[in-house]
Amino acid sequence: MTFATHMETALDEARAAAARGEVPVGAVLVAPSGAVVARAGNRTRELSDPSAHAEMLVIRAACAAAGSERLPGHVLYVTLEPCAMCAAAIAAARIARVVYGATDPKSGGVAHGARVFTHPQAHHVPEVIDGIGAQAAEALLRDFFAARRGAAD
C-alpha cells in the first residue's frame, strides 16, 4: 500500500511537470519515519538546467533540509527509471531504496544503459524495486511525446 501511495504522489508531480511542458517525470523522497521530505517534477526547461531531473531536485531539497549530503534509510519513488546521472547521485546520497515505475531502455541507468549500481565504482547499492505504477507512468510519457509529435506536424 505504501508503495502505491507514494508512487501516486510521484505521478502527481509528473502530471504537474507535463502541464509545465516538462518531460513528465516525478519523484518523492520519504524519510525512514515515513514522512515525505521532498517531492518534485522535472524542471530542466524551466530552470535551464540539464541536471534538474525530479530525482536530483528531491535529493538536493532533502539534503539541504537534513544538513547532510547523505540520506541513509530514505526511499526514493520515481515514475521513470533513473538515468546514470541520477543513479550516481542516489548512490552518493546513500539512499536505501529506489522504487520506480516505467523502465527506460533508451536513457535508464539502473536496469539499462550504464547500470550504475552494478559497477565496482558504486560506493552504495540501494535496494531497487521496479514496475510500481508503471502503466500510469508509461501512459503519461507516451501521451506527452505523442502530443509533442502531433504539434510538430
Order of alpha helices (4+ residues) and beta strands (2+ residues): alpha-beta-beta-alpha-alpha-beta-alpha-beta-beta-alpha
